[in-house]
Amino acid sequence: MGKIILLNTPIGNLGDLTTRVSDALKNGTQFAVEDTRVFKDLLSHLGISLIGKRIVSLHDQSESGQVNKLIEMARHEDLYVASEAGSPIVSDPAYPLVVAAYENDIKVEAYSGVSSPIMALELSGLPPIPFQFHGFLPRESGKRAKIFAEVGYGTHIFFEAPTRVEETLDELAELRPEVELAIVRELSKKFEQVMKLKAGEWPQKKKDINFKGEFVFLFHSKESKSGLSGELKTLAQEIMDSGATPKQLSKLLGVILDRPTKEIYTELNRQKKGTQE
């Protein structure tokens, strides 16, 4: 029986190709890739012949029938999986195939390489722990605003299309001007650019950004912007009226809401004092 092997390919600089991935590209015979043209160009750049290689497409709109076909291919011989660049799992189409592999008792391996969310985090100068990767933001402004308003403590990493990044960061500057922001463009490529600023400074500094290429942006929130919702406040009050202290309740809510316990304790204590006045 074969395996499914995830290949992390360079996101820009071919010098980031690992020896293990290079050997797989040379010696592998079955490949499922996000973009067959891009993958063949990569092999051409590396001087690797296409002779004897079966290359099929795997994309976000892949039907279950195609996934089943790939599973059957992997039953007999190793199937290598690659995206256009970076990880075939991170915001790319391999996840359903990996799930199906485990359901069919097919072994999955990963050959590591450069990952743009991690590389952006390394360059950002923002606190690395905790961090959360959100992938691409929704196209709808209202949905983006909801995410920006609700994210809690930590560093948050996003992908954004070059055609939407200016509008998206305009919204962030208005909604969360206090957060520390890092904008990273064209990672590992010739025109790599890193800008670090307060989100509120974006309207004045965006003239220094070239809105072309691949964008990752990150921001660090010291606390969640939104407090406890009205319903949650009511339930919290009922629990405190039953004898729970703000300190006890804040520990539980901190875990549930992924927010600092101290921040919630302050809010609950203020709420409790307000009801006693």
C-alpha positions in Angstrom: 0.0 0.0 0.0 1.2 3.5 -0.8 1.0 6.7 1.3 -0.1 10.3 0.8 2.8 12.6 1.2 2.3 16.4 1.6 5.0 18.5 0.0 5.7 22.0 1.2 7.1 23.8 -1.8 8.9 27.2 -1.9 6.7 30.3 -1.6 9.0 32.4 -3.7 12.7 31.6 -3.3 13.7 28.2 -4.8 16.6 28.1 -2.4 14.1 27.2 0.3 13.4 23.8 -1.3 14.4 21.1 1.1 16.4 18.1 0.0 13.6 15.7 0.9 11.1 17.6 -1.1 13.5 17.8 -4.0 14.1 14.1 -4.0 10.3 13.5 -4.0 9.9 15.8 -7.0 12.6 13.9 -8.9 11.6 10.4 -8.0 7.9 10.5 -7.4 5.6 9.3 -10.2 2.1 10.3 -8.9 1.2 13.9 -8.0 -2.0 15.6 -7.1 -1.5 19.4 -7.3 -3.5 22.6 -6.9 -2.4 23.9 -10.3 -0.8 21.6 -12.8 0.7 24.4 -14.9 2.4 26.0 -11.9 3.6 22.6 -10.8 5.1 21.7 -14.2 6.8 25.1 -14.3 8.4 24.3 -11.0 9.7 21.0 -12.2 11.0 22.7 -15.4 12.8 25.4 -13.3 14.4 22.5 -11.3 15.4 20.6 -14.4 13.2 17.7 -13.6 11.7 15.7 -16.5 8.0 15.2 -16.7 8.5 11.8 -18.3 7.0 9.0 -16.3 5.0 11.3 -14.0 1.3 11.3 -13.6 0.1 14.8 -12.6 -3.6 15.4 -11.7 -5.3 18.4 -10.3 -6.7 18.9 -6.8 -8.4 22.1 -6.0 -10.9 23.6 -3.6 -13.9 22.7 -5.8 -12.8 19.1 -6.0 -15.8 16.7 -5.9 -15.9 13.7 -3.5 -15.5 11.5 -6.6 -12.1 12.9 -7.4 -11.0 12.5 -3.8 -12.1 8.9 -3.9 -10.1 8.5 -7.1 -7.0 9.9 -5.5 -7.5 7.5 -2.5 -7.5 4.6 -4.9 -4.3 5.9 -6.5 -2.6 6.0 -3.1 -3.6 2.5 -2.2 -1.1 1.1 -4.7 1.7 3.7 -4.8 2.8 6.8 -3.0 0.8 9.9 -4.0 2.6 13.3 -3.5 0.4 16.3 -2.9 1.4 19.9 -3.5 -0.2 23.4 -3.7 1.0 26.3 -5.8 3.3 27.3 -3.0 3.8 26.5 0.7 1.7 24.0 2.5 -1.0 22.1 0.6 -3.1 22.2 3.9 -2.8 25.9 5.0 -5.6 27.7 3.1 -5.1 25.2 0.3 -7.1 22.2 -0.9 -5.5 19.0 0.6 -7.6 18.9 3.8 -10.5 16.7 2.5 -8.0 14.3 1.0 -6.1 13.9 4.3 -9.4 13.3 6.1 -10.4 10.7 3.5 -6.9 9.1 3.9 -7.3 8.5 7.6 -10.9 7.2 7.1 -9.4 4.6 4.6 -6.4 3.7 6.8 -3.9 5.2 4.4 -0.8 6.6 6.0 -0.1 10.4 5.7 3.3 12.0 5.8 4.4 15.6 5.4 7.7 16.9 4.1 8.2 20.3 5.7 9.3 23.6 4.2 8.6 27.3 4.3 5.2 28.3 5.7 4.1 31.9 5.0 2.1 32.3 8.3 5.1 31.3 10.4 7.5 33.3 8.3 5.3 36.4 8.7 5.1 35.8 12.4 8.9 35.6 12.6 9.3 38.9 10.8 6.4 40.8 12.4 8.1 41.6 15.7 4.7 40.8 17.4 4.3 38.5 20.4 4.4 34.9 19.1 2.4 33.3 21.8 -0.5 32.8 21.6 -1.2 33.2 17.9 -4.1 32.2 15.7 -4.1 31.8 12.0 -7.4 32.8 10.3 -6.6 32.2 6.6 -8.3 34.4 4.0 -10.9 36.9 5.3 -14.5 37.0 4.0 -15.2 39.2 1.1 -18.1 40.9 2.9 -17.2 44.0 4.9 -19.7 43.2 7.7 -18.2 39.7 8.2 -14.7 41.1 8.3 -15.8 43.7 10.9 -17.3 41.0 13.1 -14.1 39.1 13.1 -12.0 42.2 13.9 -14.3 43.1 16.7 -14.5 39.7 18.3 -11.0 38.3 18.2 -9.4 38.0 21.7 -6.0 38.3 23.2 -3.0 37.3 21.1 -1.5 37.7 17.6 -3.9 37.1 14.7 -2.6 36.2 11.2 -4.6 36.7 8.0 -4.2 36.3 4.3 -5.7 39.0 2.0 -5.9 39.5 -1.7 -3.9 42.5 -3.1 -7.1 43.9 -4.6 -8.8 44.0 -1.1 -6.0 44.6 1.3 -6.2 48.4 1.4 -10.0 48.3 2.1 -9.5 45.6 4.7 -6.8 47.5 6.5 -8.9 50.7 6.3 -11.6 48.9 8.2 -9.2 47.5 10.8 -7.7 51.0 11.4 -11.3 52.3 12.1 -12.4 49.4 14.3 -9.2 48.6 16.1 -6.8 51.6 15.9 -5.1 50.5 19.1 -3.7 47.2 17.9 -0.1 46.6 16.8 -0.1 45.8 13.1 2.5 44.2 10.8 2.0 44.0 7.0 4.2 41.5 5.2 4.4 41.4 1.4 6.1 39.1 -1.1 7.6 36.8 1.5 11.0 35.3 0.4 10.8 37.1 -2.9 13.0 40.0 -4.3 10.6 42.8 -3.3 9.8 41.4 0.2 8.5 44.2 2.4 7.6 44.4 6.1 5.8 47.4 7.7 5.1 47.6 11.4 2.8 50.2 12.9 -0.3 50.9 15.0 -3.4 50.2 13.0 -4.6 53.7 13.6 -1.5 55.0 11.7 -2.4 53.0 8.5 -4.2 55.9 6.7 -1.1 58.0 6.8 1.4 55.3 6.1 -0.3 53.2 3.4 1.3 55.4 0.7 4.5 53.5 1.4 3.0 50.1 0.4 3.0 48.7 -3.1 -0.4 46.9 -3.4 0.9 44.1 -5.6 1.9 40.5 -4.8 1.1 38.2 -1.9 0.0 39.8 1.4 0.0 38.5 5.0 -1.0 40.9 7.8 -0.9 40.3 11.5 -2.1 42.3 14.5 -1.7 41.8 18.2 -4.6 42.4 20.5 -3.9 43.0 24.2 -7.6 42.4 24.9 -10.8 41.7 23.2 -12.5 44.8 22.0 -16.0 43.6 22.8 -17.1 43.0 26.4 -19.5 40.3 27.5 -22.7 40.2 25.5 -26.0 41.1 27.0 -27.1 37.5 27.3 -23.8 36.4 28.8 -24.0 39.3 31.3 -27.4 38.1 32.4 -26.3 34.5 32.8 -23.1 35.6 34.7 -25.2 37.7 37.0 -27.5 34.7 37.8 -24.5 32.5 38.6 -23.0 35.2 40.9 -26.4 35.6 42.6 -26.3 31.9 43.3 -23.1 32.3 45.2 -20.2 32.2 42.6 -17.6 34.9 43.0 -16.3 37.0 40.0 -12.9 35.4 40.5 -14.3 31.9 40.1 -16.5 32.8 37.1 -13.8 34.7 35.3 -11.6 31.6 35.2 -14.3 29.6 33.4 -15.2 32.4 31.0 -11.6 33.1 30.3 -11.2 29.5 28.9 -14.5 29.6 27.0 -14.0 33.0 25.4 -10.2 32.8 25.0 -9.8 36.1 26.9 -7.5 37.0 29.8 -9.0 36.1 33.2 -7.9 39.4 34.7 -9.8 41.3 32.0 -13.1 39.3 32.6 -12.7 39.5 36.4 -12.5 43.3 36.2 -15.7 43.4 34.1 -17.6 41.0 36.3 -16.5 42.8 39.5 -17.7 46.1 38.0 -21.0 44.4 37.1 -21.5 42.9 40.5 -20.8 46.2 42.3 -23.2 48.0 39.9 -26.1 45.7 41.0 -25.3 46.3 44.7 -25.5 50.1 44.4 
